[in-house]
Amino acid sequence: MRARTAVIPAAGMGTRFLPATKAVPKELLPMIDTPALQLIIDEAVGAGIEHVVVVTSHAKPAIEHYFEDAPEVIAKLRSTGRDHVADRLERIGRDVEVIFAYQDEALGLGHAVGCGRDGVGDEPFAVLLPDEIMGDSSLLSQMCDVSAATGGSVVGLKHVPLAEVSAYGVIDPSGPLDEHGVVRIRTMVEKPPVAEAPSDLIIIGRYVLTPDVFEKIGRVQPGAGGEIQLTDALRMQAAEGPFHGVLSDIRRFDTGNPLGWLTAVVEMALEDERIGVPFRAWLRGRV
């Protein structure tokens, strides 16, 4: 079966963006005028996802409010002729079913994914980390296809210089990449020393997982800070059945820190059909 549901872990405190994230969830910070969370959902919809489970926290009510109807705002926009903005607001949450699950303790990514279990059911599902924004839906769509064809879980991959691998989860491939960028994975190592890294292929924030991962998450022993690491559960999956990675040349923005977020906003603004030309002119004059 092809994945129809996506889990978006969005319960984190966003400490690297404080004090802004004291009031505004990091996932709602604007990429020009669109929240990062909306871009992630748009990517999922483009890959054929029909249901989204947003794993949030009761301390972040603004995320749920974002998906609520706003009839008074829409009516005001239409009365002033801003129908295109009103249309955008009306579409929020209409092209995909959005439900919420809660993670009120910071117990790791594995725990966050496990919190979405009731919303996923017994089907393969995608996981999209909202700190990473992709240029389009092509990688996620290919990953869903590979998972459906192999019956196993799939992770997104990226090449990095060997000197950088110790900051990431690194895969141990059991063979070469095929012509479509797909590789079978033997196992994976979290933040290995450079000399011990099995490859230069790191796992990025896109996953398509088979539902047995929930049982594996339940078996993971908490690590530092009591966190349950998703990588540990994936390692169990790779040891027991087919497990693949997909390498793509898709454009990817890492917005998990202020510099990455600002870089992404500038890149997107330069390409925006509404403000790209004047913004580029201002930027040339400024720098």
N, C-alpha and C positions, 0 to 999 in steps of 0.2 A: 504494500500500500504506500502511496505517496503521501508525504507529510501534509496535513491540512491545518495544523495548529502550530502557533509559535508562542514561546515563552520569552518574555522580556524582563530580565531582572532589573528592577528599578527602585530597590529599597535602600540603597546606600545613602550615606549622609552627605556625600560630596564635599568632604573636608578641604580638598585642595582649592575649592572655589568659595570658601568662607571669606567675608561675611555674607556674600550674596545668597548662598544656599541655606542660610539660616531661615529665610522666608520663601525662596524660590527653589524648587527642586532642580538639580543639575540637568535632569532630562527635559526640562522645559525652558532651558536657556535658549535664546533664539539663534538660529542659523540664518542670518538676515532677519526675516520676519516669520520663520517657521520653526517651531520647537524641534529640537533634536529627536524627541520621541516620535513626532509625527513623521519625520523622514525615515525612521526605522520601520514604522508601520507601513509606510508607502512601499518600502523595499519588500517587505513581507507579502503585501498584496500583489505586487508585481511578480512574485515568484509562485503565486497560486495559493497562498495561505488564506484560509477562510475564517479562522478563529484566532484571537490573540489573548493570551493570559498575561496581564501585567502584574508582576510580583512587586508590590509596593509595601509601604509601611503606614501604619495609622498616624504617624507623625508627619506624613506628607499628603494631606488631603487635597492639595492643589492638583495632583495628578488625576484624581477622580473628577474633580471639578472641570478639568479641561475637556472631558468627554460629555459633560452635561449639556443639555439644550440651553440656548441663550436667546429666547424669542424676542426679548425687549431690545437687545443689541442688534439683532438681525432686522427687526422692524425699523429701528432708527437708521441703520445703514441704507435700507431700501428707500426710506423717505427722503434721503439726501442723494439718491442716485448712485450709491456705491454698491450696486448689485453684485459686482464681481467679488467683492469682499464678503458680502452676505452669503453668496453661493459657497465660498470656501468654508465658512463657518458651519454651514448646514451639512457639509459633507463629512465633517469630523465624526468618526465613529460609525458612519453609515455604510461604508464599503467593506466593512469587516466587523464581525462580532467581537466586542471587547469586554472581557470580564476581569475581575481583580482577585488576587490572592495576596496574603500578607506574610511578611517576614519582619517581625518586630525586634529581632536580635541579629546582630551582625555575626553570623555563624558561617560565612563563606559562600562561595558560588555554588558549590554542590548542594548546600542546604537551601539556597534560594531556588535552584531548579526543582528540588524536591518539593518545595512549597506549592509549585504549580501542578502537582500530580493530579488532583481532583479535576482540574480544568482540562487536562490532557487526555485522560482515559488510557485505554490500552492500544494506542496507535503511535507510530513514529511522529516526532515533532521537531520543530526547529527551535534553536535558542539563539537569540540575537542580543549581543551586549550593546547597550545604547551609547557607550563611550566610543564606539567605532562606527563611522558612517561610510557607506560604500557609494560609489558613483552610480550604481544601478543595481538591478535585481539579478543579474546574470549569474554571479557566483552562487547565490543561495538557490536559484532555480536548478543549476547543475548539480549542486549537492543533494537536493531533493531527488533528482533523477537517479543519481548514483546510489543513494540509499535504497530507493525502490527496486533498483536492478540487482543489488547485492544482498539485500535483506539485513544489512548491518548499519552501524553508525558511521558518520562522516564528519570530518572537521575541515575547516578552511585553513589554508596554509599560505605562508609568505617566506621568501628567501630573505635572510639577513646576513650581514658579514659575520664570520665566525667569532670575531671579537665581541659581538653583542649577544650571543646566544645565552649567556648566563643570566639574562634578565627575563627569559621566557620559558614556556613549555616547549620542548623540542621533540620531534618525532624520530623514531628509529624505523626507517623504511625497510621493508622486506624485499624490495626490488626497485627498479628504476621507475621514474614517471613515465606514463604512457603518452601517446600523442595528444591526449585531451587534458593532460596535467593531473591525472589521477594516479595515486600510488597506494599500494597496500601497506598498512602500518603494523609493525610487529609490537611495538610498545611506545611509550613516550616517557621523557624524563623532565622533571620540573627544575628549571634553573640550574643546569649542569655547569661545572667548570668547563672552560673552553677546551681543555685537553681531553675531556671525557665526553664531549658532545657527540651524539651519534650522527648528526647531520647539521646542515644550516637551514633547515626548514622548521619554522616555528608555527605554533597554533595561534590563529587570530580569533576574534570574537564572533565566529559563526560556526554553528554546530547543527547537525541533523542527527537526532538520537533515537534509537529504538527504545520502546518502553521498559525493557528490562533494566535500563539504567537506574530506575527508581529503586529496584531491589539492591543494586550495587551501591547506590548512595547510602542506603540503610546499613550497609556493612562497613562503610568507611570509618576508620578511627579518626576522631578529631585530632588536628595538629595544633600548631601554635595558636594561642588565643581561643582554643576551642573550635576552630574553623574546620568545616568539612569541605575538602577540596574536590572539585569536579574531576580534575585530572586523575585522581586516585580511582574514581569509579570508571572512567574511560579506560584506564589501564586494565582493569578487570575485564571489561568488554573485549578489548583487543586480544586478551589472552584466551578468550573462549570462542570467538567467532570472527566473521569478516569485519574488518575495520579499515576504512580508507580515508585518505586525505585528498583534497582538491587544491591545486595551485593555480592561481589565476592572476592575470595582469590588471585586474580591476583596480580602479583608483580607490584609495582608502584613506580616510582621515581619522587620526587618533585624537579625540577631543577630551580625553580624560584629565587633561591639565590645562591651565589657562593659555599657555603658549600654543598648544595643539589646537585648542578651540579657536583662538584668534586667527591662526594660520588658515584653518578651514573656512572661517567666515570670510576672510580676505579673498581666498581662492574662489569661493562661491560668488562673492560679490562681483569679482572681475568678469565672471561668465554670465551674470544675471542680465536678462534681456531688458529689464527696466532701468537698472542703475549702473550696469557694467561700464558703459561709455563714460559718463560723467565721473564715476568713481575712479576709473583708470586715469583720467585726466588730472583729477585732484591728487592722486597718489604720485604721479610723475612730478608734479610741481612740489609736492611735499618732501620727497626723498631725493 
